[in-house]
Amino acid sequence: MSDFLETFGQQVAATSVWEWLAVTLAIAYVLLAIKENIWCWVAAFFSTAIYTVLFFDVNLFMESLLNIYYLLMAVYGFYQWRFTGKKGNDKPISRWSIRTHLIWIVGLSVIVAISGYLLDNYTTQDFAYVDSFTTWFAVFTTYLLAQKVLENWLYWVVIDFVSVFLYWEKGLLITAILFAGYTVMAIIGWLEWKKHYEHSAT
């Protein structure tokens, strides 16, 4: 326990102001998204912009590239929520059929298997299949959130929970704790959006 606290303290001390700002904005993004507040996309934009640079500076190029995607999705999500609803920024929550979800899950699983195999056999990537799973499903789930599909939160619960294991095993304790918090917030997001969806349907 003392080793954990010492390592945790060292990581906290080594965390830059920019990283703390990115983390704060990322948390704000999730909390605002739970409330269906369009400003969540503004928080997401600036958080991912910072992470794009931070990851590039430490040679995590795939993570940096993924955050460029998140950056573009922040713009797309803002547009979707602001201009495609019946009342401007009141884009309604929708649901997809189980069949549609299963088709996407199977398709993404094939992509995960292929990218996991390639990373595992041709790179020095650790946890190739786990990292492929969280990356590809996060790409898909961000789109679901932008479309206000209710089930996006269930995907995030799984993605964030698996990410806790991934970051913990890599010694990124602060990030692991952050994603544990994300897991809880995703559960809250599911409950809040489900309640709002059912209320709107009556």
N, C-alpha and C positions, 0 to 999 in steps of 0.2 A: 504493500500500500504506500509506503514511504517513497519507493522508487517511482510509482505512478505519479504521486503528488510532485515529486522533484522534476520529473520529465514534463509534466503538465505546466508547472511554473516556468520552466525554461522556455517552453513553446509560447506561453503567454507573453513573456518578456521579449521574445524574438519577433513577435508579430508586429508588422509595420502599421502605421496609421492608415495607409491606403487599404490594407487588408481588413482592418477593423471596420473601416467605412463600407467596404464591399459587403462584409458580413451583415452589418447593420441594415443596409439597403436590401439585402437578400431576405432578411427576416421581415422587414417592412413589406416587401413584395408579397410574401406568402400571407401575412396577416391582412393586408388590403385585399388580396384576391379572395380570401375567405368571406370578406364583407362585400364582395362584388364591386369594389371601388376601383374605378378606371385608372386611378393614380398608381395602382400596383404596377402597371406597365412602365411608368416613368421610373419608379424605383428599380424595376428589373433592368431597364436600359442602362442606367448609370452603374448599377452593381456589376452587370456583365461586361460593361466597357472597362471597368477597373480590372476585373478578373482576366479579361483578354490580355491585357498588358502584363499583369502579374505572372500568369502562366507562361507567357512567351519569354519573359525575362529569366525564368528558371528552367527553360528548355522543355516545357510540357506542351509541345506544339499541338497535339491532338486535343488536349483540354482547351487550349487557346482557340483552336478552330471551332470547337463545340460552342464556346462562348460567343463567337462571332455569329453563329446560328441563333443563339439565344437573343443576341442583340437585335437581329433582324426580326425575330419573332415578337420582341417587345413592341416594335413598330407595327407589325401585323396585328398583334393582339389589341393594341390601342385602337387601331382603325376598325377592327371587327366590333369591339365593344361600343365604340362611339358612333359608328355610321351604319351598322347593319341591323340594329334593333328597331323595333316599332316606334320607340320614343327616343331616338337618338342614342343616348348612352345606356338605354335600358334593354340591352340585348338579352333575350330570355334564355334561361337554362334549358338545355335539351338532353335527351337520352338516346343512346344507340341500342339497337337490338343485340341480344346475346350472340346471334349468328354473325353480325358484323364484327363484334369484338373478337369472336373466335377466329374469324378469317384473318384479322390483323395480327392476333397473337401468334397464329401458326406461321404467317408470313415473316413476322419479325423474328421468330425463333429460328427460322431457316437462316436469316441474315446473321443472327447472333452466332449460330453454329459455324458458319463460313468464316466470319471475321475472327471468331475465337480461335478457330483452327489455324488461320494464317498468322495471327499474332503469336500463338503458342509455339508454332513451328519455325517461324522465320524472323522473329524479333526476340528481344530480351524482356518482353512484357511479362509482368507478374499478374497472376489471376486473370488470364486472358479472357476466359469465358465469362467470368463475373463482371469484368470491366466492360466487355462487349454488351452484356445484358443491360447493365445500368445505362450505358451510353445510348444504345439504339432505342430502348424503351423510353428514355427521357426525351429524346428527339420527338418521338411520336406523341408522348403525353403532353408536351408543351403545346403542340398543335391542338390537342383536345381541350386544353385550358383556354386557348385563344378562341376556340369555337364554343366555349361554355358548355361542354359536354359533361354532365354530372359525374360520370364514372372516372373522369380524369383523376379524382382524388384517391380512388382505390388503387389505380396504377402507382400513384406517388407513394402511397403507404408501403407498397412492396419495394419500389425502387429505393426509397429512402432507407428502409430497414436493411436491405441488402448492402447499401452504401455504408452503413454504420460498420458492418463487418469488414468491408473492403478497406476503409480508412483506418480502422482500429488495427488491422493486421499490418498495415504499412506504417504504423506508428504516428499517424496524424490524429492525435488525440482530440485536439480542439475541433477539428472538422468532423470527427466521429460523433462527438457530443452535439455539434450543430445539427447533424443529420438525424440524430435521435430526437432532437426537438422538432425537426421537420416532419418526422414520422407522426408525432403526436398532433402537430398542426394539420397534417393531411387528414387524419381521422376527424378532427374538428371540422375541417373544410367539407368533408363528405356529409357529416351530420347537418351542418348549417345549410349547405346547398340543397340537400335532400328535403329538408323541412320547407325551404323556400319554394322548391319545385312542386312539392305536393300542395302547398298553399295556393300557388298560382294555378294549379290544375283544377282546383275546386271552384 
